[in-house]
Amino acid sequence: MNRHHVLDAYGCHLHVATDRRGWATLRRRLPGLVDGPAPESAGWTRFAAWQPKSGITVPVVVVYINAAQHTAPVDLIDTAAHEAAHVVSALMDHIGHTISGIDEPSAYLVGWVTAWLWGAASDQPVTADRTAR
C-alpha cells in the first residue's frame, strides 16, 4: 500500500509505501527518485528536490516502512518515529531552518509525521488533525 500527502506549509510531497506492491507503484509514479527493489530494512527515507515535467522544483520525501517486519505495535511506532525524524530533519534543512535545542516547529512536525506514517503502516486512516477515524 502507499499513501501521499502534501505538507502545504512546506510545499512538500510526502509519500509512503508499506509493502513491495506499494513500492512498485511509487517506482512507476516517481521514476528516477525511487529506484531499485524495495529496501530490505524495516524503514528507509529519501528526500529530494525534484523537478517533474513542469520544471518547478518540488520537495519530495519518500518513506518505506516494511509493515510485515513489525510484529509488535511498539516496533512499528519506533520505526515510524525514526523515519519521521529523518523526514523532518531533511525538510528543515531544505527550508534553511536549523534545529537546535528545544525546537517546537520540528517537534510538532515529527509528531504529525509519526502519526501519519503509523496510520499508513498499520492501515489506520488518520485525519489531518492526527485522529484516527
N, C-alpha and C positions, 0 to 999 in steps of 0.2 A: 504494500500500500504506500501511497505517497500523498503528501499534503503540501499546499502552497499558501503563503500569507504575505501580504505586503505590509511592511512596517512603515506606515505612512510618514511618520515624523522623520524618518531617515531615508525614505525613498528606496528602501532595501527590499528585495525579494528574498523570502526565506522559504526554502524547500527542504522537506524531509522525506526520506524513504525508509521503510521499516522492514523490508524483505527484498529478496532478489528481483522479484517481479516489479516492485516499485522502483528499484534501482535501474532496471532496464528501461522503464518508462522515462525516468529522468535523463538517461543517456540519449534517448531519442529527442527529448524536448530541449536539452541543453548541450548540443554537440560541441566538443572542444572544452567544455567546462567540466563535464562528467565523463571520464574515460575509463575503459577497462571494466573488469568484473567488479561485483560488489566487494567491498573490503572484508577481510576475514576478522577484523577486530569487532568488539562489541559496539564501538562507536567511532565516528570519523567526521571531521568538519573541514570544509574548504570555503574560503572567501575569495571572491574575485570582483574586480571592477570590469564588468562585461560589456561589450558593445554588440548588441544584436543588430539585425539588418537596418534598424532605424539610424544607427550611428551614434545614438545618445548613450553615454556611459551610465550603466545601471549597476549599483552594488548588488551582488547576489551571494547568498550563503546557501550552501548545500550541506545537509547533515544526513548521515546514515546511522541509524540505530538498529542493530540486528535484534529485533524483538524476540526471536526464537532463542537467543542465547541467554535471555534473562528469565530465570525460573522463579525468582522471588521479587515481589514488588519493590523492595528496598534496593535491589541491584539495578532495576530499571530507573528508579528515581536518581540513584547515584550517577548512572551514565548520562541521563538527561541533564542533570545539573553540570556535570563535567563538560558536556558538549555545549551547553548554554554559555558557560564561562568563555569557551573559545569563540563562540558567535559574538558575544558582547565585546570581548577584547578586540577582535578584528574590526568590528563595526566602529567602536570608539576610536580606534587608531585611524580608520578611514576618514572620519569626520574631524580628526585633529583634537579629540578630547583625551587628555591624559588622565588615566585612572590612578588616583593616589589616595592613600588613607581611606577614610570613610567617604565613599563616593555614592551618594544616593541615586543619581540617574542610572548609573550602571548596575547598582544593586537591584533596583526595581525591574530593570530590563532583564537581568539574569533570572529573577523570579518568574517574570512573564514567559520568557523563552523556555524555561524549565517546564512550566505547566503546559505550554503548547506542545513541546516535544513529548512529554509524558502522555498527553492526550492522544497524540498520533501513534505512539508506540504501543499504548495499551488499548487502542481503538476506542477511546472515550472522546466524545465531542466536547470541546472546551470552547466556550464563548470568548469574545474579546475581553470581557471583564474577568476571565480566568475561572469562571464557574462551570462545572460540568452540567450538561443539560440532560 
